[in-house]
Amino acid sequence: MNLFQIIDTPRLRLRSLLSEDASDYHALESDVEVKEFLNGPTKRDAEYYRAQIAKQGDLLATTLAVCLKDTGQFIGRCGFTDANEDIGWEFNIVLAKKFWGKGYAEEIAKALIPTAFQLLACSMIHAVVEVKNARSIKLCEALGMTAGRELPRYQGHARVYTISKAVIGMPQGIAQSRFGIPTSCST
């Protein structure tokens, strides 16, 4: 079961993955440009993703589909991983290329991060960004994340960006933040 059920922003709906998302999810993960800084395109087929979504595997426990609110069209994925104990909760946003440059990533992050602070019971959220990934670095800076140490990642080097609950002005147990984006969340 996904920890995050539905998060609505002005233009997007972040929701649990459904089996009908498998083909779009596979296309996203297979796109060379989309996966340039994320270890390259997948070698898995759409059936692999269909099976993972159907069983809601542990790796998908904090992964959401990103859909356009007005049409329901799948445009990407977002969520959190805790795969690296040395880093902690890491957020990620992966959008299909035709949806880049429209402000969607910032809209997602501004809704997702405060919600994650509540649901994941953590005080810090991280983004591990390939040092050549200018778009993601710009997003982290726009969010007020602090650049930290570098580490090897995939075939390159990445920098860890961090934001704390205190930095976004979010007292314990309160979902409002300095981000000021109207959101609603159902769990």
N, C-alpha and C positions, 0 to 999 in steps of 0.2 A: 504494500500500500504506500502511496506517495504521501510524504509529510505535508506537501503543499497541494491543496486541492484546486482552487481557482483564485487567481489574482487578476482583477480587471484594472486596466489603466485607461486613460482617455481613448487610445487608439487600438489597444491590444488586449487579448485575453491570454493569460498564462494558465495552462491547465494540465492535468495528468495526460500522459501519452495514451493513445487509444490504438488498438490493432490496425485501424485504417490509416494510421500515420506512418506505418512501416515503410511504405514505398517512398514517401517524401523524406522520411528520416534517412533512409539509405541513400537517396539522391544527394542530400545535404552532406552526408559523411563521405560520399564518393567524389565530390567536387574538388578538383586539384587546387583551385584558387581559394576556396573556403577553408580548406585544410592545410594551406601553405605553412602556417606556424603551429599546427596541431598534429605533428607526426605524419603528415601526408594522408592521402585518401585511404579509406578502408579497403580491405581485401575481402571483407565479408559480404554475403549476399543479403537481399531484402528479407529472406526467410529467417535469417539469424535475428534481425531486429524485430520481426514479427513475434518470434518466440520469446525474446527478452521482454518485449512489451506485454505479452500475454501473461507471463509469469511474474511480471513486475519485479524482476531481479533486483538484488541489492544495489547494483550500480545505477539503477533507475529510481531508487527511492527518493532522490531529491532532484530528478530531472523533469522538466516541464516542457510541453509543446508551446511554442510561441505562435499565436494565430492572430490574424487581423480580426478585430472585433466586429466590423461590419459585414464581413463575408465568411469568416471562419477559416479562411485559407491558412494552411500551415506554412510558416515562413522561417522556422528555425527551432532551436532548442535553447534552454537555459537551465541553470540549476547550480548545485553545489556538490563538491566531492571532498572527502576527508581521507583521500588515499595516501597522503604524505603526512605522517604524524609530526614531522619536523615543522610543517607549515601550518597545519590546522585546516579549517574550513576555507575552501577555495571556490570562488564563484566563477561561472563561465557563461558566456553568451555566444552562440554560433548561429549566424543568420545566413540565409541564401543570398548570394551576391546581388541579385536584383533589388534587395531591400537594404543594402548598405547606403550610408550617407543620408538617411531620412530621419535620424534622431531616435530610431527605435531602440538601439542598444542602451542609450542613456535613460530612456523611459523605462526600459526593463529593469536596469540596475537600481534606479531610484525607487521602484516599487518592491523589488526583490530583496534588497539588502535590509531594510528595516523589518520586513516580515521574517527574514532569516534570523535576525538577532533574537526575535521572540521564539520562533519554533525550534531553532537549533541550540538555544540557551548558551550562546557564546558572546564574548565581548569584543571579538575582532573577526573581520572577514578579510580574506586575501585574494589577490588576483596574481597569478604567475604568468608574466607576459614576456614573450620572445623579444629580445632587445631591438630587433628589426621591425617589429610590428607597430608601426607609427599610429595606426587607427586605435588600437587597444591602449596604447600609452596615452594618447590624447583623451580617451574616455576615462581612464583612471585619474588623470590629472583634473578633468572636469568634475569628477566625483569628490575631489578633495583627498584622494588616497595618497599616502606617503610612499615614496620609492625607498626600497630597502636593498638588501643584499642581492647579489647575482648568484645564480646557480646553473649547473648544466641541465638542459631540458631537451629531450628528444635528440636532435642532431645539432643543437645550437646552445645558446646561452639565454637565460631568462632573468628577469628582475622580479622580485616579489614586491607588490604594492599592497598596502594595508590601510584599512579604515577601521576605526573603533566606534563602538556604540556611543561613547562620550563625544567624539568628534562630530557626529551627525546630530548631536543634541537630543539624544533619545534616552530619557530616564528609564530605569528598570521597569519593565512591564508596559511601556507606552509605545504604541506603534507609530505615533506622529514623529516626523523628523524635519530637519532643516530643508530637506529636499522639496517639501511642499507640493508634491505631485498627488493629485487626488487618486486614491486607489481604494479598492474594496477587496477583502480577502475572505473566502469561506474555507473552513477546514472540516 
